[in-house]
């Protein structure tokens, strides 16, 4: 198949999933065309069967804001016609599914099928601003296929919109050959002494991630078990997090590495992953951590219970309950046997339930189903 993929190319779960999906599909012989305003951040090298097409947005004095959706639609139509694209797979309803509808309208009879994958923010956005309701519902309805990354997201979408189409749940996935435990701990010595534990958090440091809770949890754990906290990523709340660590007098225990392209090299160094988010439609970063054998302490919200099994490969606790999260972290880190069992369970689940070799064929089957509906 010739498949066009459009996503937000910046760091974030939807961009990661879209890029990794394109890479895996290319490995399986499909021709993949990324149509975005910049190269996806995980597309760092040349890969056979993958093409990148930039969406250029011009600034005209007439427009107060650059008309990205129109530029994207025109580029989608152009690439679809030039490369005989069979299917456009867009990640996020707004504006990508909207642009795909416009592209199909331009192409008319020669138009490819459209599959829209919902990742969460495109749905919860409607809950914050009802002015998006109509265009979101329209864009989803006009798609030939709709997928969601978790049962939670599928359920909330069906309850939020009065859809006439079904939603296929296809979970996020991980390359377990790339994200795997490492026996080589030499790099660990850069961050912590042998007797210290390492905790880790990765995110875009936005309010929904509740990153200040990460610092509060870590402080309580560090009081009982000497530890270091590694922060990976960047965003508007990072400065608040670092300031809080200074106010709590633990700034010497907190290491901020900023954005990192190869987190699979860093995750295996840690003992525990913290994810106290206010909302997660799936929690891809939790899955990547688990694939590296890293237990996760997270909030019992959204799609996280579909990834983390409480008391087996991590702990799920109420939103904002930093003390209980810290207590569970201390309990786990205090018992080497329990910690080892949790790590083994994490890896086992990732391999047996979420490996890319299991999930990517589900997308292929769904594509065939949608294209066969012509």
Secondary structure in CASP SS format (residue, H / E / C, confidence):
PFRMAT SS
TARGET T0000
AUTHOR 0000-0000-0000
METHOD secondary structure of the structure
MODEL  1
X C 1.00
X E 1.00
X E 1.00
X E 1.00
X E 1.00
X E 1.00
X C 1.00
X C 1.00
X C 1.00
X C 1.00
X C 1.00
X C 1.00
X H 1.00
X H 1.00
X H 1.00
X H 1.00
X H 1.00
X H 1.00
X H 1.00
X H 1.00
X H 1.00
X H 1.00
X H 1.00
X H 1.00
X H 1.00
X H 1.00
X H 1.00
X C 1.00
X C 1.00
X C 1.00
X E 1.00
X E 1.00
X E 1.00
X E 1.00
X E 1.00
X E 1.00
X C 1.00
X C 1.00
X C 1.00
X C 1.00
X C 1.00
X C 1.00
X C 1.00
X C 1.00
X C 1.00
X C 1.00
X C 1.00
X C 1.00
X C 1.00
X E 1.00
X E 1.00
X E 1.00
X E 1.00
X E 1.00
X C 1.00
X C 1.00
X C 1.00
X C 1.00
X C 1.00
X C 1.00
X C 1.00
X C 1.00
X C 1.00
X C 1.00
X C 1.00
X C 1.00
X C 1.00
X H 1.00
X H 1.00
X H 1.00
X H 1.00
X H 1.00
X H 1.00
X H 1.00
X H 1.00
X H 1.00
X H 1.00
X H 1.00
X H 1.00
X H 1.00
X H 1.00
X H 1.00
X H 1.00
X C 1.00
X C 1.00
X C 1.00
X E 1.00
X E 1.00
X E 1.00
X E 1.00
X E 1.00
X C 1.00
X H 1.00
X H 1.00
X H 1.00
X H 1.00
X H 1.00
X H 1.00
X H 1.00
X H 1.00
X H 1.00
X H 1.00
X H 1.00
X H 1.00
X H 1.00
X H 1.00
X H 1.00
X H 1.00
X H 1.00
X H 1.00
X C 1.00
X C 1.00
X E 1.00
X E 1.00
X E 1.00
X E 1.00
X E 1.00
X E 1.00
X C 1.00
X C 1.00
X H 1.00
X H 1.00
X H 1.00
X H 1.00
X H 1.00
X H 1.00
X H 1.00
X H 1.00
X C 1.00
X H 1.00
X H 1.00
X H 1.00
X H 1.00
X H 1.00
X H 1.00
X H 1.00
X H 1.00
X H 1.00
X H 1.00
X H 1.00
X H 1.00
X C 1.00
X C 1.00
X C 1.00
X E 1.00
X E 1.00
X E 1.00
X E 1.00
X C 1.00
X C 1.00
X H 1.00
X H 1.00
X H 1.00
X H 1.00
X H 1.00
X H 1.00
X H 1.00
X H 1.00
X H 1.00
X H 1.00
X C 1.00
X C 1.00
X C 1.00
X C 1.00
X C 1.00
X C 1.00
X C 1.00
X E 1.00
X E 1.00
X C 1.00
X C 1.00
X C 1.00
X C 1.00
X E 1.00
X C 1.00
X C 1.00
X C 1.00
X C 1.00
X C 1.00
X C 1.00
X C 1.00
X C 1.00
X C 1.00
X C 1.00
X C 1.00
X H 1.00
X H 1.00
X H 1.00
X H 1.00
X H 1.00
X C 1.00
X C 1.00
X C 1.00
X C 1.00
X C 1.00
X C 1.00
X E 1.00
X E 1.00
X E 1.00
X E 1.00
X E 1.00
X E 1.00
X C 1.00
X C 1.00
X C 1.00
X C 1.00
X H 1.00
X H 1.00
X H 1.00
X C 1.00
X H 1.00
X H 1.00
X H 1.00
X H 1.00
X H 1.00
X H 1.00
X H 1.00
X H 1.00
X H 1.00
X H 1.00
X H 1.00
X H 1.00
X H 1.00
X H 1.00
X C 1.00
X C 1.00
X E 1.00
X E 1.00
X E 1.00
X E 1.00
X E 1.00
X E 1.00
X C 1.00
X C 1.00
X C 1.00
X C 1.00
X C 1.00
X H 1.00
X H 1.00
X H 1.00
X H 1.00
X H 1.00
X H 1.00
X H 1.00
X H 1.00
X H 1.00
X H 1.00
X C 1.00
X C 1.00
X C 1.00
X H 1.00
X H 1.00
X H 1.00
X E 1.00
X E 1.00
X E 1.00
X C 1.00
X C 1.00
X C 1.00
X C 1.00
X C 1.00
X C 1.00
X C 1.00
X H 1.00
X H 1.00
X H 1.00
X H 1.00
X C 1.00
X C 1.00
X C 1.00
X C 1.00
X E 1.00
X E 1.00
X E 1.00
X E 1.00
X C 1.00
X C 1.00
X C 1.00
X C 1.00
X C 1.00
X C 1.00
X C 1.00
X C 1.00
X H 1.00
X H 1.00
X H 1.00
X H 1.00
X H 1.00
X H 1.00
X H 1.00
X H 1.00
X C 1.00
X C 1.00
X C 1.00
X E 1.00
X E 1.00
X E 1.00
X E 1.00
X E 1.00
X C 1.00
X C 1.00
X C 1.00
X C 1.00
X H 1.00
X H 1.00
X H 1.00
X C 1.00
X C 1.00
X C 1.00
X E 1.00
X C 1.00
X C 1.00
X C 1.00
X E 1.00
X E 1.00
X E 1.00
X E 1.00
X C 1.00
X C 1.00
X C 1.00
X C 1.00
X H 1.00
X H 1.00
X H 1.00
X H 1.00
X H 1.00
X H 1.00
X H 1.00
X H 1.00
X H 1.00
X H 1.00
X H 1.00
X H 1.00
X C 1.00
X C 1.00
X H 1.00
X H 1.00
X H 1.00
X H 1.00
X H 1.00
X H 1.00
X H 1.00
X H 1.00
X H 1.00
X H 1.00
X H 1.00
X H 1.00
X H 1.00
X H 1.00
X H 1.00
X H 1.00
X H 1.00
X H 1.00
X C 1.00
X E 1.00
X H 1.00
X H 1.00
X H 1.00
X H 1.00
X H 1.00
X H 1.00
X H 1.00
X H 1.00
X H 1.00
X H 1.00
X H 1.00
X H 1.00
X H 1.00
X H 1.00
X H 1.00
X H 1.00
X C 1.00
X C 1.00
X C 1.00
END
